[in-house]
Amino acid sequence: IWQGKAIIYMQEYVEDDPGRCFAVIAGPGEKVLVPPGWGHATISADPDVPLTFGAWCDREYGFEYDAVRAHKGLAWYPLLQGNNVIWQHNPRYIPGRLQAITPRQYTEFSITSAPVYQQFIEDPARFQFISRPDKHPELWQNFHP
């Protein structure tokens, strides 16, 4: 996140049962990792400050939106009431639990506090956990953002 306050919402599946659902509330300088194949959205959480961020995606993994459209969106909707975010469940999904959390350090992925683009320039192979998740299944198993 470069400016503003963001909610990075993610859910494990886009079928009737969304699986694990997380809302990561992030601010400037914080990084959030979304696993390949998870449904997700980045939403501004502060209407007074424009949200700017960089999203780094691997072109080999396009996201299929048909299931999201069939469900009229993702499993949870953030609603801003005053300075608070309230979560509304999308009734087209099986009810589940949403975990609202703050960003963490992704040490198991060797991501440091340096800018992500700089880390990539220095060592592109470090990011193969995104482009080749099949080579790093232990990192993605039971992933918690």
C-alpha positions as a Markdown table, in Angstrom:
| # | Residue | x | y | z |
|---|---|---|---|---|
| 1 | Ile | 0.0 | 0.0 | 0.0 |
| 2 | Trp | 1.5 | 3.3 | -1.0 |
| 3 | Gln | -1.2 | 5.8 | 0.3 |
| 4 | Gly | -4.5 | 5.5 | 2.1 |
| 5 | Lys | -6.0 | 2.6 | 4.0 |
| 6 | Ala | -6.9 | -0.6 | 2.3 |
| 7 | Ile | -8.9 | -3.7 | 3.0 |
| 8 | Ile | -7.6 | -6.6 | 1.1 |
| 9 | Tyr | -10.4 | -9.1 | 1.2 |
| 10 | Met | -9.7 | -12.7 | 0.2 |
| 11 | Gln | -11.6 | -16.0 | 0.3 |
| 12 | Glu | -10.2 | -19.5 | -0.4 |
| 13 | Tyr | -12.9 | -20.5 | -2.9 |
| 14 | Val | -15.5 | -18.9 | -5.1 |
| 15 | Glu | -17.9 | -21.8 | -4.9 |
| 16 | Asp | -21.0 | -21.9 | -2.6 |
| 17 | Asp | -18.6 | -22.6 | 0.4 |
| 18 | Pro | -16.0 | -19.8 | 0.3 |
| 19 | Gly | -13.7 | -21.6 | 2.7 |
| 20 | Arg | -11.5 | -19.4 | 4.9 |
| 21 | Cys | -12.2 | -15.7 | 4.5 |
| 22 | Phe | -9.9 | -12.9 | 5.6 |
| 23 | Ala | -9.9 | -9.1 | 5.6 |
| 24 | Val | -6.5 | -7.6 | 5.9 |
| 25 | Ile | -6.5 | -4.0 | 7.0 |
| 26 | Ala | -3.3 | -2.4 | 5.6 |
| 27 | Gly | -1.7 | 1.1 | 5.4 |
| 28 | Pro | 1.2 | 2.7 | 3.7 |
| 29 | Gly | 4.3 | 0.6 | 3.5 |
| 30 | Glu | 2.5 | -2.7 | 4.4 |
| 31 | Lys | 2.5 | -5.7 | 2.1 |
| 32 | Val | -0.3 | -8.3 | 1.8 |
| 33 | Leu | 0.1 | -11.6 | 0.0 |
| 34 | Val | -2.9 | -13.2 | -1.7 |
| 35 | Pro | -2.5 | -16.9 | -2.6 |
| 36 | Pro | -2.9 | -17.9 | -6.3 |
| 37 | Gly | -6.5 | -18.9 | -7.1 |
| 38 | Trp | -8.1 | -17.2 | -4.1 |
| 39 | Gly | -11.0 | -14.8 | -4.8 |
| 40 | His | -10.0 | -11.3 | -3.7 |
| 41 | Ala | -10.7 | -7.6 | -3.8 |
| 42 | Thr | -8.8 | -4.5 | -2.7 |
| 43 | Ile | -11.1 | -1.8 | -1.3 |
| 44 | Ser | -10.4 | 1.7 | 0.0 |
| 45 | Ala | -11.2 | 2.0 | 3.8 |
| 46 | Asp | -10.8 | 5.8 | 4.0 |
| 47 | Pro | -12.9 | 8.0 | 1.8 |
| 48 | Asp | -10.9 | 11.0 | 2.7 |
| 49 | Val | -7.5 | 9.7 | 1.5 |
| 50 | Pro | -7.1 | 8.3 | -2.1 |
| 51 | Leu | -5.9 | 4.7 | -2.1 |
| 52 | Thr | -2.9 | 4.0 | -4.2 |
| 53 | Phe | -1.2 | 0.6 | -4.2 |
| 54 | Gly | 0.9 | -1.7 | -6.4 |
| 55 | Ala | -0.5 | -5.1 | -7.3 |
| 56 | Trp | 1.9 | -7.7 | -8.5 |
| 57 | Cys | 0.3 | -10.6 | -10.4 |
| 58 | Asp | 1.6 | -13.4 | -12.5 |
| 59 | Arg | 0.0 | -13.4 | -15.9 |
| 60 | Glu | 0.0 | -17.2 | -16.0 |
| 61 | Tyr | -2.7 | -17.2 | -13.4 |
| 62 | Gly | -5.8 | -15.3 | -14.6 |
| 63 | Phe | -8.7 | -15.2 | -12.2 |
| 64 | Glu | -12.0 | -16.7 | -13.4 |
| 65 | Tyr | -14.9 | -14.4 | -12.4 |
| 66 | Asp | -17.9 | -16.4 | -13.6 |
| 67 | Ala | -18.5 | -18.0 | -10.2 |
| 68 | Val | -18.1 | -14.6 | -8.5 |
| 69 | Arg | -20.7 | -13.1 | -10.9 |
| 70 | Ala | -23.0 | -16.0 | -10.3 |
| 71 | His | -22.9 | -15.3 | -6.6 |
| 72 | Lys | -23.3 | -11.5 | -7.2 |
| 73 | Gly | -19.9 | -10.8 | -5.6 |
| 74 | Leu | -17.7 | -12.2 | -3.0 |
| 75 | Ala | -18.8 | -13.8 | 0.3 |
| 76 | Trp | -18.5 | -10.6 | 2.4 |
| 77 | Tyr | -19.1 | -6.9 | 1.7 |
| 78 | Pro | -17.4 | -4.1 | 3.7 |
| 79 | Leu | -19.7 | -1.3 | 4.6 |
| 80 | Leu | -18.3 | 2.0 | 6.0 |
| 81 | Gln | -20.4 | 3.4 | 8.8 |
| 82 | Gly | -18.7 | 6.5 | 10.1 |
| 83 | Asn | -15.1 | 5.5 | 10.8 |
| 84 | Asn | -16.0 | 1.8 | 11.3 |
| 85 | Val | -16.1 | -1.0 | 8.8 |
| 86 | Ile | -19.1 | -3.4 | 9.2 |
| 87 | Trp | -19.1 | -6.6 | 7.3 |
| 88 | Gln | -22.3 | -7.9 | 5.6 |
| 89 | His | -22.5 | -11.6 | 4.5 |
| 90 | Asn | -23.5 | -12.3 | 1.0 |
| 91 | Pro | -26.5 | -14.8 | 1.4 |
| 92 | Arg | -25.6 | -16.5 | -1.9 |
| 93 | Tyr | -22.7 | -18.2 | 0.0 |
| 94 | Ile | -22.8 | -20.7 | 2.8 |
| 95 | Pro | -22.4 | -18.7 | 6.0 |
| 96 | Gly | -18.9 | -18.8 | 7.4 |
| 97 | Arg | -16.5 | -16.8 | 9.5 |
| 98 | Leu | -14.6 | -13.7 | 8.5 |
| 99 | Gln | -11.3 | -13.0 | 10.2 |
| 100 | Ala | -10.3 | -9.3 | 10.1 |
| 101 | Ile | -6.6 | -9.0 | 10.7 |
| 102 | Thr | -3.6 | -6.7 | 10.2 |
| 103 | Pro | -0.7 | -7.4 | 7.8 |
| 104 | Arg | 2.2 | -9.6 | 9.0 |
| 105 | Gln | 5.7 | -10.3 | 7.9 |
| 106 | Tyr | 6.0 | -13.1 | 5.3 |
| 107 | Thr | 9.4 | -14.5 | 6.5 |
| 108 | Glu | 8.6 | -18.0 | 5.2 |
| 109 | Phe | 8.5 | -16.5 | 1.7 |
| 110 | Ser | 11.7 | -14.5 | 2.3 |
| 111 | Ile | 9.9 | -11.2 | 1.8 |
| 112 | Thr | 11.7 | -8.4 | 3.6 |
| 113 | Ser | 10.7 | -4.9 | 4.5 |
| 114 | Ala | 12.4 | -3.5 | 1.3 |
| 115 | Pro | 10.2 | -2.5 | -1.6 |
| 116 | Val | 8.9 | -5.6 | -3.4 |
| 117 | Tyr | 10.0 | -4.4 | -6.8 |
| 118 | Gln | 13.6 | -3.9 | -5.5 |
| 119 | Gln | 13.5 | -7.4 | -4.0 |
| 120 | Phe | 12.5 | -8.8 | -7.4 |
| 121 | Ile | 15.2 | -6.9 | -9.3 |
| 122 | Glu | 17.8 | -8.3 | -6.8 |
| 123 | Asp | 16.5 | -11.9 | -7.0 |
| 124 | Pro | 13.7 | -12.7 | -9.4 |
| 125 | Ala | 13.8 | -16.4 | -8.5 |
| 126 | Arg | 12.8 | -15.6 | -5.0 |
| 127 | Phe | 9.3 | -15.0 | -6.2 |
| 128 | Gln | 8.7 | -18.4 | -7.8 |
| 129 | Phe | 6.3 | -19.2 | -5.0 |
| 130 | Ile | 3.8 | -17.1 | -7.0 |
| 131 | Ser | 4.7 | -18.2 | -10.5 |
| 132 | Arg | 5.3 | -21.9 | -9.6 |
| 133 | Pro | 3.1 | -22.6 | -6.5 |
| 134 | Asp | 3.3 | -26.3 | -7.3 |
| 135 | Lys | 7.1 | -26.1 | -6.5 |
| 136 | His | 6.3 | -24.7 | -3.0 |
| 137 | Pro | 3.1 | -26.4 | -1.8 |
| 138 | Glu | 4.4 | -26.4 | 1.8 |
| 139 | Leu | 4.3 | -22.6 | 1.8 |
| 140 | Trp | 0.7 | -22.4 | 0.7 |
| 141 | Gln | -0.7 | -25.3 | 2.7 |
| 142 | Asn | -2.7 | -23.8 | 5.6 |
| 143 | Phe | -1.6 | -20.3 | 4.5 |
| 144 | His | -2.7 | -17.5 | 6.8 |
| 145 | Pro | -2.4 | -14.0 | 5.6 |
